[in-house]
Each structure stands twice: as structure tokens, then as C-alpha cells.
Amino acid sequence: MVTDISNVPYENPTYAYVNAPGRYWIFEYTLALAKELLGYVRGKYSQVPIPGAEVTLNQADLISAANAEKAALIEKLRTDLDENSRKMQLQRKAEEADAMKSTLEQVPLPIFIA
């Protein structure tokens, strides 16, 4: 089971084992792909005749919005993977240890009276 980014297997994962943030990312990326595909379909039929007029479809808007969303999602994925890399995890643990050490250095030593 995939609990976080650090233990994702290097093969195609089964969707049932993907956690909620991963499923949300997949949903958003699929939505951007569907928007792009709809833009290409609307480009094929750029003007649709209706009784008494013609309707112009918004192909360019859909494709540009979809490309922007896909780029933002890929950048977010790269950022998340970089933040959760083993190196960054070790760096956060070292910073946490340093903070604990500095906190403990401020605690006064007990005075022993025999």
C-alpha cells in the first residue's frame, strides 16, 4: 500500500492502492486531458450552424487552459516529489535534532547536594 511518496513502487501502481492525494492529482490531470481533447473536438467543428445564425466554439480557450493546468499539475508533482525525497527527509530530521539540542542546552543543570 502506498502511504506517502517515499514508498511508491517503480512499476505501474494499481489505482486501488493510491492514496487520496494521489487520486486527487490523477483526477485533476484526467480533467485537464479531457478539457484538451474537448478543445480539439471543438476545433474540428469551429462553427456550428443553428437556426438563424452560427455559433463559434471556444477551441483555443479550452486548449490553452488545459495546457496551463497540466503544466501546473506536473510542476506541483515535481515539487512534492522533491520535498519528500529521502535527502529532504534526512535534512528535516537533522534540523529537528538541532532544534531539540538547542532547546535542551537551555535547560539548567540540577544541583546535586549530598
C-alpha positions in Angstrom: 0.0 0.0 0.0 1.3 3.5 -0.9 1.1 5.7 2.2 3.3 8.5 1.0 5.6 9.5 -1.9 8.7 7.8 -0.5 7.3 4.3 -0.8 5.8 4.4 -4.3 6.9 1.3 -6.3 8.7 1.7 -9.6 6.1 -0.2 -11.6 2.6 0.8 -12.7 0.6 1.2 -9.5 -2.9 -0.3 -9.1 -5.4 2.5 -8.7 -6.9 0.9 -5.6 -3.6 1.3 -3.7 -3.2 5.0 -4.5 -3.9 7.3 -1.5 -6.3 10.2 -1.5 -3.8 13.0 -2.6 -2.6 10.8 -5.5 -6.2 10.1 -6.6 -6.9 13.8 -6.5 -3.9 14.5 -8.6 -4.9 11.8 -11.1 -8.5 13.2 -11.2 -7.3 16.8 -11.9 -4.8 15.6 -14.6 -7.5 13.5 -16.2 -9.8 16.5 -16.2 -7.2 18.6 -17.9 -6.7 15.9 -20.6 -10.5 15.7 -21.2 -10.6 19.5 -21.5 -7.8 19.4 -24.0 -9.5 16.7 -26.0 -12.8 18.6 -26.0 -10.8 21.6 -27.3 -9.5 19.5 -30.2 -13.0 18.2 -31.0 -14.4 21.8 -30.9 -11.6 22.8 -33.3 -12.8 20.3 -35.8 -16.2 21.9 -35.8 -15.3 25.5 -35.3 -18.7 26.9 -36.2 -21.9 25.1 -35.6 -25.0 26.2 -37.6 -28.1 26.8 -35.6 -31.4 28.1 -37.0 -30.9 31.7 -38.0 -27.2 32.0 -37.0 -23.9 30.2 -36.4 -22.2 29.5 -33.1 -18.4 29.8 -32.8 -16.9 27.3 -30.3 -14.0 28.1 -27.9 -11.3 25.7 -29.0 -8.3 28.0 -28.3 -9.6 28.8 -24.8 -10.0 25.2 -23.8 -6.7 24.0 -25.2 -4.7 26.9 -23.5 -6.5 26.3 -20.2 -5.8 22.6 -20.3 -2.1 23.1 -21.2 -1.8 25.5 -18.3 -3.5 23.1 -15.9 -1.3 20.2 -17.0 1.9 22.2 -16.6 0.8 23.4 -13.1 0.0 19.8 -12.1 3.3 18.5 -13.3 5.2 21.2 -11.5 3.2 20.5 -8.3 4.1 16.8 -8.6 7.8 17.6 -9.1 7.7 20.0 -6.1 6.0 17.3 -3.9 8.5 14.7 -5.0 11.4 17.0 -4.3 10.0 17.9 -0.8 9.5 14.2 0.1 12.8 12.9 -1.2 15.0 10.9 1.1 17.5 13.7 1.2 14.9 16.3 2.3 13.5 13.9 4.9 17.0 13.5 6.4 17.6 17.2 6.3 14.3 17.8 8.2 15.3 15.2 10.8 18.7 16.9 11.2 17.0 20.3 11.6 14.7 18.8 14.2 17.6 17.2 16.1 19.4 20.6 16.1 16.3 22.3 17.4 15.9 19.8 20.2 19.6 20.0 21.1 19.4 23.8 21.3 16.2 23.5 23.5 17.9 21.1 25.8 21.0 23.3 26.1 18.8 26.0 27.7 17.6 23.7 30.5 19.5 24.4 33.7 21.5 21.5 35.1 20.3 20.2 38.5 22.5 20.9 41.5 23.4 17.8 43.4 23.7 18.2 47.2 24.9 15.2 49.1 
